[in-house]
Amino acid sequence: MYSCQRLASRLHGFHAAAVPLRTVCPQPRHFSPRICQISTGVASRSDLAKELELQLKAMREKAASALPGSDWTPFEIRNDLPPKRVDILIVGGGVVGWSIAYWLKRKSGPRKALRILVVERDPTYSQASTVLSAGGIRQQFSLKENIELSLASLDFLRNINEHLGVFNEEPVDLQFNHSGYLFLASEKGAHIMEANYETQRYAGAKVKLMSPAQLKDMFPWINTDGVALASYGLENEGWFDPWTLLSALKRKALSMGVEQCLGEVRGFNYGVQSVENRELGQIQLRRITHTNIQMPNSLEVVPVESTLVVNAAGANSGKVAQMVGIGLGSQTAISGISIPVEPRKRYIYVVHSPDGPGLDTPFLVDYSGVYLRREGLGGNYITGLSPEESEEPDITNLDVDHDFFQDKIWPQLAHRIPALESLKVTSAWAGFYDYNTFDQNGLLGIHPLVRNMYFACGFSGHGLQQSPAVGRAVAELVLDGGYKTLDLSALDIKRILHDERLLERNIV
């Protein structure tokens, strides 16, 4: 190998005359020798010397930058790595996580006032609960908090482009269908529906009760056999496209300066402090310092320092909590109480029936638990049913059990809507509920044993429809120190420590 000096000396041995001449000028109509150009086919000696000097200069600069104290590195710089430090790290890039990120940015003021990172392990959202849901929104709950959350979220969705519109981008179209929810009750459940109705009306929901005769008059295609009472949402209920809402929240948050990282949270670094409590004795308080993120298709784990962590990991929220020691202590101690959120698989079937109900079809929920709503035009519908506790399907995959439709769903559909006796299943999919086994309601707030981890999980199928209001509520907890818009203190995560269940009677 030649050194730079020997290479330069050899250049003096080049002789231009040794290279045959080549004429490259065209032959114009009036030839003039002054416009004819002669080329040797190679660069001149002076041009090569200048190029060599530039290369030598670049090498000297690179060598100097490699000295101690410089920023030069021989390794490739990866632009997909997360930042070393942020103010708030959100675990979970579903609709709840991005809603929290949006509201935190909106409330924190200037673009760079608060650095927020959203970590999502599934960039395709192929297994995300958000996009695999039925997309419904309703106010017909039995708990005031759930009704208020959905009413506030509906107001957000009604004015979505005022919230999530991005300059120079297409406006958001949720494809919202306002056909409402229709709940049917048997004689056994009629009194519960009446009590729920009073709560709903008091909270501001527009709902009406109907007798079987009134129900048949409004929806002639329904078989009212066994129906004692029906409850119908007059406004602010229906369904929309979940993917559009998720995409709009993400697009808006990113435009406001929120950062994202594609990777999986593998654990936390945290400090431990022992304190004495009169009632609980000695307890171990933790404070997270770093979140360890494994990069996709790699063994590399990157620690990210943050002031706060928000656990919005949906069906995996319980596992994320275990990474910081929650639920791993003695069963008789507070540290042994786990976060009761786990994945529950639910099937959704798309059926086609050209003779089925028309455009006025509401989101029907039979007292058997079977639900049905229209899917677009042309006689297409989606339907499903939550299985019994003893029949919960395997959660290690998202395979669909078609026998479940034939045995559990189709007989109920055919009984309630005779026109659906002849139908065809055209497609089906499965998704996960972030199921709260404690009381099937959302868990909000900061954990008493982890001083800087907030929770927003366990919505048990209501996360999509309540996500806009939940995001605002969590942002208020973090930035204002308490709820300012809706009082959601009843959903505080501390209720699992005190064994105080908040049961919702209208679960779908």
C-alpha positions as CSV (number, residue, x, y, z in Angstrom):
1,M,0.0,0.0,0.0
2,Y,1.3,3.4,-0.9
3,S,1.5,6.3,1.5
4,C,0.0,9.6,0.6
5,Q,3.4,11.1,-0.2
6,R,4.5,8.3,-2.5
7,L,1.1,8.5,-4.3
8,A,1.5,12.2,-4.8
9,S,5.1,11.7,-6.2
10,R,3.9,9.1,-8.7
11,L,1.4,11.7,-10.2
12,H,4.4,13.6,-11.6
13,G,5.2,10.6,-13.8
14,F,1.9,11.1,-15.7
15,H,2.4,12.6,-19.2
16,A,-0.6,14.0,-21.0
17,A,1.1,13.5,-24.5
18,A,1.1,9.8,-23.9
19,V,-2.7,9.7,-24.2
20,P,-4.2,9.8,-27.7
21,L,-6.2,12.9,-28.5
22,R,-10.0,12.7,-29.2
23,T,-12.1,15.3,-30.9
24,V,-15.4,15.8,-29.2
25,C,-16.8,18.9,-30.9
26,P,-19.7,18.7,-33.4
27,Q,-19.4,19.8,-37.0
28,P,-21.4,23.0,-37.4
29,R,-22.7,24.4,-40.6
30,H,-20.0,27.1,-40.6
31,F,-16.9,25.4,-39.0
32,S,-14.8,27.5,-36.7
33,P,-11.7,26.1,-35.1
34,R,-12.1,28.3,-32.1
35,I,-15.2,26.3,-30.8
36,C,-13.6,22.9,-31.2
37,Q,-12.7,21.3,-27.9
38,I,-9.9,18.8,-27.4
39,S,-10.0,16.2,-24.6
40,T,-7.4,13.9,-23.4
41,G,-10.0,11.5,-21.9
42,V,-8.6,12.0,-18.3
43,A,-8.4,14.8,-15.8
44,S,-5.4,17.1,-16.2
45,R,-2.5,16.8,-13.7
46,S,-3.5,20.0,-11.9
47,D,-7.1,18.8,-11.5
48,L,-5.9,15.5,-9.9
49,A,-3.6,17.4,-7.6
50,K,-6.4,19.5,-6.4
51,E,-8.7,16.5,-5.8
52,L,-5.9,14.8,-3.9
53,E,-5.4,17.8,-1.7
54,L,-9.1,17.9,-0.9
55,Q,-9.0,14.2,0.1
56,L,-5.9,14.7,2.3
57,K,-7.6,17.7,4.0
58,A,-10.7,15.5,4.7
59,M,-8.5,12.8,6.2
60,R,-6.6,15.2,8.4
61,E,-9.9,16.6,9.7
62,K,-11.3,13.2,10.4
63,A,-8.2,12.1,12.2
64,A,-8.3,15.3,14.3
65,S,-12.0,14.7,15.2
66,A,-11.1,11.2,16.5
67,L,-9.0,12.6,19.3
68,P,-10.3,12.4,22.9
69,G,-13.2,14.9,23.5
70,S,-14.5,14.8,19.9
71,D,-17.9,13.7,18.8
72,W,-16.6,11.4,16.1
73,T,-17.4,7.7,16.2
74,P,-16.5,4.8,13.9
75,F,-19.9,3.3,14.5
76,E,-23.1,4.0,12.5
77,I,-25.4,6.6,14.1
78,R,-29.0,5.1,14.3
79,N,-31.7,7.7,13.9
80,D,-34.3,5.3,15.3
81,L,-32.9,5.2,18.8
82,P,-34.9,7.0,21.5
83,P,-33.6,10.1,23.2
84,K,-31.4,9.7,26.3
85,R,-33.8,11.7,28.5
86,V,-37.4,12.9,28.3
87,D,-39.7,14.5,30.8
88,I,-42.6,12.0,30.4
89,L,-42.4,8.5,28.9
90,I,-45.7,6.8,27.9
91,V,-45.7,3.0,27.6
92,G,-48.2,2.1,24.9
93,G,-48.9,3.8,21.6
94,G,-52.6,2.9,21.3
95,V,-55.4,5.4,21.3
96,V,-55.2,6.0,25.0
97,G,-51.4,6.6,25.0
98,W,-51.5,9.0,22.1
99,S,-54.5,10.8,23.6
100,I,-52.5,11.4,26.8
101,A,-49.5,12.6,24.8
102,Y,-51.8,15.1,22.9
103,W,-53.4,16.5,26.0
104,L,-50.0,16.8,27.8
105,K,-48.6,18.8,24.9
106,R,-51.7,20.9,24.6
107,K,-51.7,21.8,28.3
108,S,-48.0,22.3,28.7
109,G,-47.9,25.3,26.3
110,P,-44.9,26.0,24.0
111,R,-43.6,23.4,21.6
112,K,-40.5,22.5,23.6
113,A,-41.8,23.1,27.1
114,L,-42.3,19.4,27.8
115,R,-40.5,16.5,26.2
116,I,-42.7,13.5,25.7
117,L,-41.9,10.0,24.3
118,V,-44.4,7.4,23.3
119,V,-43.1,3.8,23.1
120,E,-45.0,1.3,21.0
121,R,-43.8,-2.2,20.3
122,D,-46.2,-3.0,17.4
123,P,-45.7,-0.4,14.7
124,T,-48.2,-2.2,12.4
125,Y,-50.9,-2.3,15.2
126,S,-51.7,-5.8,13.9
127,Q,-52.5,-6.9,17.5
128,A,-53.6,-3.5,18.9
129,S,-56.9,-3.5,20.8
130,T,-57.8,-0.1,19.3
131,V,-58.0,-1.1,15.6
132,L,-59.5,-4.5,16.3
133,S,-62.5,-3.2,18.2
134,A,-66.1,-2.7,17.0
135,G,-65.7,1.0,17.2
136,G,-68.8,1.9,19.2
137,I,-69.4,4.8,21.5
138,R,-72.4,5.0,23.9
139,Q,-73.6,6.7,27.1
140,Q,-75.8,3.9,28.2
141,F,-73.7,2.8,31.3
142,S,-74.7,2.3,34.9
143,L,-71.9,4.4,36.4
144,K,-71.9,8.2,36.3
145,E,-68.2,8.3,35.6
146,N,-68.5,6.1,32.5
147,I,-71.4,8.2,31.2
148,E,-69.5,11.4,31.7
149,L,-66.4,10.1,30.1
150,S,-68.2,9.0,27.0
151,L,-70.2,12.3,26.8
152,A,-67.0,14.3,27.0
153,S,-65.3,12.1,24.4
154,L,-68.3,12.5,22.0
155,D,-68.0,16.3,22.3
156,F,-64.3,15.9,21.4
157,L,-65.2,13.7,18.4
158,R,-67.9,16.0,17.2
159,N,-65.3,18.8,17.0
160,I,-62.4,16.6,16.1
161,N,-60.9,18.9,13.5
162,E,-60.7,21.8,16.0
163,H,-58.6,19.4,18.2
164,L,-56.7,17.2,15.8
165,G,-56.6,19.2,12.5
166,V,-53.1,19.7,11.2
167,F,-52.2,22.6,9.0
168,N,-51.9,21.7,5.3
169,E,-53.2,18.2,5.9
170,E,-56.5,16.6,5.0
171,P,-59.3,17.1,7.6
172,V,-60.2,14.1,9.9
173,D,-63.2,12.1,8.8
174,L,-64.2,9.5,11.4
175,Q,-67.0,8.1,9.3
176,F,-69.2,8.5,12.3
177,N,-72.6,6.7,12.1
178,H,-75.2,8.2,14.5
179,S,-77.6,5.3,14.6
180,G,-77.5,4.9,18.4
181,Y,-77.4,1.9,20.7
182,L,-80.4,-0.2,21.4
183,F,-80.3,-2.4,24.6
184,L,-82.9,-5.1,25.1
185,A,-83.8,-6.3,28.6
186,S,-85.7,-9.4,29.7
187,E,-88.2,-9.4,32.6
188,K,-85.3,-10.3,34.9
189,G,-83.2,-7.4,33.9
190,A,-85.9,-4.7,33.3
191,H,-85.5,-3.1,36.8
192,I,-81.7,-2.7,36.2
193,M,-82.4,-1.0,32.9
194,E,-84.8,1.4,34.6
195,A,-82.3,2.2,37.3
196,N,-79.6,2.8,34.6
197,Y,-82.0,5.0,32.7
198,E,-82.4,7.3,35.7
199,T,-78.6,7.6,36.1
200,Q,-78.1,8.2,32.4
201,R,-80.7,11.0,32.3
202,Y,-79.3,12.6,35.4
203,A,-75.9,12.7,33.8
204,G,-77.2,14.3,30.7
205,A,-77.5,11.4,28.3
206,K,-80.4,11.5,25.8
207,V,-82.0,8.1,26.2
208,K,-85.6,6.8,26.0
209,L,-87.3,3.6,27.3
210,M,-89.6,1.6,25.0
211,S,-92.2,-1.1,25.6
212,P,-92.1,-4.2,23.4
213,A,-95.0,-2.7,21.3
214,Q,-93.1,0.6,20.8
215,L,-90.0,-1.3,20.0
216,K,-91.8,-3.3,17.3
217,D,-93.3,-0.2,15.9
218,M,-89.9,1.5,15.6
219,F,-88.0,-1.5,14.4
220,P,-90.4,-4.0,12.7
221,W,-87.6,-6.5,11.9
222,I,-87.0,-7.3,15.6
223,N,-88.7,-10.3,17.2
224,T,-89.8,-9.0,20.6
225,D,-90.2,-12.4,22.1
226,G,-88.8,-12.3,25.7
227,V,-88.2,-8.6,25.6
228,A,-89.7,-6.7,28.6
229,L,-88.1,-3.3,28.0
230,A,-85.8,-1.6,25.6
231,S,-83.4,1.4,26.0
232,Y,-82.5,3.5,22.9
233,G,-79.9,6.3,22.6
234,L,-81.5,9.2,20.8
235,E,-78.2,11.1,20.2
236,N,-74.4,11.0,20.9
237,E,-74.2,7.2,20.2
238,G,-73.1,5.1,17.3
239,W,-69.8,3.9,15.8
240,F,-66.8,5.2,13.9
241,D,-63.5,4.1,12.4
242,P,-61.0,3.3,15.2
243,W,-58.0,3.5,12.9
244,T,-58.9,7.0,11.8
245,L,-59.0,8.2,15.4
246,L,-55.7,6.6,16.3
247,S,-54.0,8.0,13.2
248,A,-55.4,11.5,13.9
249,L,-54.3,11.6,17.5
250,K,-50.8,10.3,16.6
251,R,-50.4,12.7,13.6
252,K,-51.5,15.7,15.8
253,A,-49.3,14.8,18.7
254,L,-46.2,14.3,16.5
255,S,-46.9,17.7,14.8
256,M,-46.8,19.3,18.3
257,G,-43.4,17.8,19.1
258,V,-44.2,14.5,20.8
259,E,-41.6,11.9,20.0
260,Q,-42.1,8.2,19.3
261,C,-40.0,5.1,19.7
262,L,-40.7,1.7,18.1
263,G,-39.5,-0.8,20.7
264,E,-40.6,-2.9,23.6
265,V,-40.2,-2.0,27.3
266,R,-38.2,-4.7,28.9
267,G,-37.9,-3.3,32.4
268,F,-37.1,-0.3,34.6
269,N,-34.3,1.0,36.7
270,Y,-35.5,2.4,40.0
271,G,-34.5,3.5,43.4
272,V,-36.0,2.1,46.6
273,Q,-36.7,3.9,49.9
274,S,-38.0,2.2,53.0
275,V,-40.6,4.1,55.0
276,E,-42.7,3.3,58.1
277,N,-46.5,3.5,57.9
278,R,-48.7,3.3,60.9
279,E,-51.3,1.0,59.2
280,L,-49.1,-1.0,56.8
281,G,-45.8,-1.1,58.7
282,Q,-42.6,-0.8,56.7
283,I,-43.2,-0.4,53.0
284,Q,-40.8,0.0,50.0
285,L,-41.4,3.1,47.9
286,R,-39.9,3.1,44.4
287,R,-39.0,5.8,42.0
288,I,-38.3,4.9,38.3
289,T,-35.2,6.5,36.9
290,H,-34.8,4.8,33.5
291,T,-37.1,2.7,31.2
292,N,-35.2,0.0,29.3
293,I,-36.4,-0.3,25.7
294,Q,-35.4,-3.2,23.4
295,M,-35.1,-2.1,19.8
296,P,-36.9,-4.1,17.2
297,N,-35.0,-6.9,15.4
298,S,-32.1,-6.3,17.8
299,L,-30.7,-7.4,21.1
300,E,-29.9,-3.8,21.9
301,V,-31.6,-2.4,25.0
302,V,-31.6,1.4,25.4
303,P,-32.2,3.0,28.8
304,V,-34.2,6.3,28.7
305,E,-34.3,8.5,31.7
306,S,-37.6,10.3,32.5
307,T,-39.2,12.1,35.3
308,L,-42.6,10.3,35.0
309,V,-43.8,7.1,33.4
310,V,-47.4,6.6,32.2
311,N,-48.6,3.0,32.0
312,A,-51.0,2.9,29.1
313,A,-50.0,-0.5,27.8
314,G,-53.5,-1.8,27.4
315,A,-53.8,-5.5,27.9
316,N,-50.1,-5.7,28.9
317,S,-50.4,-3.1,31.6
318,G,-50.3,-5.7,34.4
319,K,-47.0,-7.1,33.0
320,V,-45.5,-3.7,32.8
321,A,-46.4,-3.0,36.4
322,Q,-44.7,-6.2,37.4
323,M,-41.4,-4.9,35.9
324,V,-41.3,-2.3,38.7
325,G,-42.1,-4.8,41.4
326,I,-45.9,-4.3,41.7
327,G,-47.6,-7.5,42.7
328,L,-44.4,-9.4,43.3
329,G,-44.3,-9.0,47.1
330,S,-45.8,-11.0,49.9
331,Q,-49.5,-11.9,49.3
332,T,-50.2,-10.4,52.7
333,A,-48.5,-7.1,51.9
334,I,-49.6,-4.2,49.8
335,S,-46.7,-4.9,47.4
336,G,-48.2,-8.3,46.7
337,I,-51.4,-6.8,45.2
338,S,-51.0,-7.0,41.4
339,I,-52.6,-4.7,38.8
340,P,-55.6,-6.9,37.8
341,V,-55.4,-6.2,34.0
342,E,-54.9,-9.0,31.6
343,P,-55.7,-9.7,27.9
344,R,-59.0,-11.3,27.1
345,K,-59.6,-12.5,23.5
346,R,-62.8,-11.4,21.8
347,Y,-64.1,-12.6,18.4
348,I,-65.7,-10.3,15.8
349,Y,-67.5,-11.8,12.8
350,V,-68.5,-10.0,9.6
351,V,-71.7,-11.5,8.2
352,H,-73.6,-10.8,5.0
353,S,-77.4,-11.0,4.6
354,P,-79.0,-9.2,1.7
355,D,-82.5,-9.4,3.4
356,G,-81.2,-8.1,6.8
357,P,-82.2,-4.8,8.5
358,G,-81.6,-1.6,6.6
359,L,-79.9,1.7,7.1
360,D,-81.8,2.5,10.3
361,T,-80.1,-0.5,12.1
362,P,-78.8,0.6,15.5
363,F,-76.0,-0.9,17.5
364,L,-78.2,-3.7,18.9
365,V,-77.3,-5.4,22.2
366,D,-79.5,-8.3,23.1
367,Y,-80.0,-9.4,26.7
368,S,-78.2,-12.6,25.7
369,G,-75.1,-10.6,25.2
370,V,-75.0,-10.9,21.5
371,Y,-74.5,-7.6,19.7
372,L,-74.9,-6.6,16.0
373,R,-74.3,-3.4,14.0
374,R,-74.4,-2.5,10.4
375,E,-71.0,-2.4,8.6
376,G,-71.2,-0.2,5.6
377,L,-73.8,-0.8,2.9
378,G,-75.0,-3.9,1.0
379,G,-76.3,-6.1,3.8
380,N,-73.1,-6.4,5.8
381,Y,-73.0,-6.5,9.6
382,I,-70.5,-7.2,12.4
383,T,-71.5,-9.3,15.4
384,G,-69.9,-10.8,18.5
385,L,-70.4,-12.0,22.1
386,S,-68.3,-12.0,25.2
387,P,-67.9,-15.6,26.4
388,E,-68.6,-16.9,29.8
389,E,-65.8,-16.7,32.4
390,S,-65.4,-20.5,32.2
391,E,-65.1,-20.4,28.4
392,E,-62.5,-17.7,28.0
393,P,-60.4,-18.6,24.9
394,D,-56.7,-19.1,24.6
395,I,-54.8,-15.8,24.5
396,T,-51.5,-17.0,23.1
397,N,-52.7,-16.3,19.5
398,L,-55.4,-14.3,17.7
399,D,-57.0,-17.3,15.9
400,V,-60.7,-17.2,15.5
401,D,-63.0,-20.0,16.7
402,H,-65.7,-20.3,14.0
403,D,-67.6,-22.9,16.0
404,F,-68.2,-20.2,18.6
405,F,-70.3,-18.3,16.1
406,Q,-72.3,-21.3,15.0
407,D,-73.0,-22.5,18.5
408,K,-73.3,-19.3,20.5
409,I,-74.1,-16.3,18.3
410,W,-76.0,-17.4,15.2
411,P,-78.9,-19.0,17.1
412,Q,-79.5,-15.8,19.1
413,L,-79.2,-13.7,16.0
414,A,-81.7,-15.8,14.1
415,H,-84.1,-15.7,17.0
416,R,-83.9,-11.9,17.5
417,I,-83.8,-11.0,13.8
418,P,-85.5,-13.6,11.7
419,A,-84.2,-12.1,8.5
420,L,-80.7,-13.2,9.6
421,E,-81.7,-16.9,9.6
422,S,-79.9,-17.1,6.2
423,L,-76.6,-15.4,6.4
424,K,-73.0,-16.0,5.5
425,V,-69.9,-15.3,7.5
426,T,-67.6,-13.4,5.1
427,S,-64.7,-12.7,7.5
428,A,-63.7,-12.6,11.1
429,W,-60.9,-11.4,13.4
430,A,-59.9,-11.5,17.1
431,G,-58.7,-8.7,19.4
432,F,-57.8,-8.3,23.0
433,Y,-59.7,-6.4,25.7
434,D,-57.5,-4.9,28.4
435,Y,-59.7,-6.6,30.9
436,N,-59.9,-5.5,34.5
437,T,-60.7,-8.6,36.4
438,F,-61.4,-6.6,39.6
439,D,-64.4,-4.7,38.5
440,Q,-64.2,-4.2,34.6
441,N,-63.6,-0.4,34.9
442,G,-60.7,1.8,34.1
443,L,-57.8,2.3,36.5
444,L,-56.5,5.9,36.7
445,G,-54.0,7.7,38.9
446,I,-50.6,7.2,40.4
447,H,-49.6,4.0,42.2
448,P,-49.0,4.5,45.9
449,L,-45.8,2.3,45.9
450,V,-44.3,3.8,42.7
451,R,-44.1,7.5,43.1
452,N,-43.7,8.4,39.5
453,M,-45.8,5.9,37.6
454,Y,-49.3,6.9,36.5
455,F,-51.9,4.4,35.2
456,A,-54.5,4.6,32.5
457,C,-55.6,1.0,31.7
458,G,-58.2,-1.7,32.4
459,F,-61.1,-0.2,30.5
460,S,-62.4,-3.6,29.5
461,G,-63.6,-2.7,26.0
462,H,-64.4,1.0,26.7
463,G,-60.9,2.4,26.1
464,L,-61.5,3.5,22.5
465,Q,-64.7,5.5,23.1
466,Q,-63.4,7.0,26.4
467,S,-59.9,7.8,25.2
468,P,-60.2,11.5,24.4
469,A,-61.6,12.3,27.9
470,V,-59.2,9.9,29.6
471,G,-56.2,11.6,28.0
472,R,-57.4,15.0,29.3
473,A,-58.0,13.5,32.7
474,V,-54.5,12.0,33.0
475,A,-52.9,15.3,31.7
476,E,-54.8,17.1,34.5
477,L,-53.5,14.7,37.1
478,V,-49.9,15.1,35.9
479,L,-49.8,18.9,35.3
480,D,-52.4,20.2,37.6
481,G,-52.1,17.7,40.4
482,G,-55.8,16.8,40.3
483,Y,-58.9,16.5,38.1
484,K,-60.2,19.8,36.8
485,T,-62.8,18.9,34.2
486,L,-64.4,15.6,35.3
487,D,-64.2,14.2,38.8
488,L,-62.9,10.7,38.2
489,S,-61.6,10.0,41.7
490,A,-63.9,6.9,41.9
491,L,-61.7,5.3,39.2
492,D,-58.5,5.8,41.2
493,I,-56.2,2.8,41.2
494,K,-56.1,2.8,45.0
495,R,-59.5,1.1,45.1
496,I,-57.8,-2.2,44.3
497,L,-55.7,-1.8,47.4
498,H,-58.8,-1.2,49.6
499,D,-60.8,-3.9,47.8
500,E,-63.6,-1.4,46.9
501,R,-65.2,-2.6,43.6
502,L,-66.8,-0.1,41.3
503,L,-69.0,-2.4,39.3
504,E,-70.5,-1.5,35.9
505,R,-73.7,-3.4,35.0
506,N,-73.8,-2.5,31.3
507,I,-70.8,-4.5,30.0
508,V,-70.8,-5.5,26.3
